[in-house]
Amino acid sequence: MSGATGLVPVSVSDFTSIDGAGHVYQTALVPGQLKPPAVLRRGGEISFELRAFEAVGEGLMRWAPDGHNIVAKWDFVVEND
């Protein structure tokens, strides 16, 4: 995360994943990852890796820093060839 123009709250619990059937999955830090700082400050940059279990299919990773309103989402496809 980078490019913040003010203080941005950061919490792993504010990230969720949802599959094509509407099932919501809570994310967790990848083992070995350090917990991100609670706030990203203006001009700062942080990096961390999250995971959620989904067997197969399309999904969205979502971020709602206030716990309710999604402000960013990333689509993906789970493949287990």
C-alpha positions in Angstrom: 0.0 0.0 0.0 1.3 3.4 -0.9 0.2 6.8 -2.1 -1.8 7.8 0.9 -2.7 11.4 1.1 -3.6 11.2 4.8 -3.8 8.7 7.6 -5.2 5.3 6.5 -6.2 2.7 9.0 -4.9 -0.8 8.2 -6.2 -4.0 9.8 -6.1 -7.5 8.4 -9.7 -8.0 9.6 -10.8 -5.3 7.1 -9.9 -7.5 4.2 -12.3 -10.3 3.1 -12.6 -12.5 0.1 -15.9 -13.5 -1.6 -16.5 -16.3 -4.1 -18.8 -16.4 -7.1 -21.5 -18.1 -4.9 -21.5 -15.2 -2.4 -19.6 -17.0 0.4 -17.4 -14.6 2.4 -14.0 -15.8 3.7 -12.0 -14.0 6.3 -8.4 -13.4 5.3 -5.3 -14.1 7.4 -1.6 -13.2 7.2 0.5 -15.6 5.3 2.6 -17.5 7.8 5.8 -15.6 8.6 4.3 -12.2 7.7 4.6 -9.5 10.2 1.4 -7.7 11.3 1.1 -4.4 9.3 1.2 -1.2 11.2 -2.3 0.1 12.4 -2.0 3.2 10.2 -0.4 4.0 6.9 0.8 7.6 7.1 1.0 10.1 4.3 3.9 9.3 2.0 4.5 5.9 3.7 4.5 2.5 2.1 3.7 -0.9 3.6 3.5 -4.4 2.2 2.0 -7.6 3.6 0.5 -10.8 2.2 -2.9 -12.3 3.0 -4.6 -15.5 2.2 -8.0 -17.1 2.4 -9.1 -20.6 1.5 -11.3 -21.1 -1.6 -11.4 -24.4 -3.4 -11.8 -23.1 -7.0 -13.5 -20.4 -9.0 -13.7 -16.7 -9.4 -13.6 -14.3 -6.4 -12.9 -10.8 -5.1 -10.5 -9.7 -2.5 -12.2 -6.7 -0.8 -10.9 -3.9 1.6 -13.3 -2.0 3.9 -11.1 0.1 6.2 -14.1 1.2 8.3 -15.3 -2.5 8.5 -18.4 -1.9 6.3 -17.8 0.2 3.2 -15.7 -1.5 0.5 -13.2 1.1 -0.9 -11.1 -1.3 -3.1 -11.5 -4.8 -4.6 -9.3 -7.0 -6.7 -10.7 -9.9 -8.8 -9.0 -13.3 -9.2 -9.5 -16.8 -10.4 -8.6 -19.8 -8.3 -7.1 -22.6 -10.4 -5.9 -26.0 -9.2 -4.6 -27.6 -12.3 
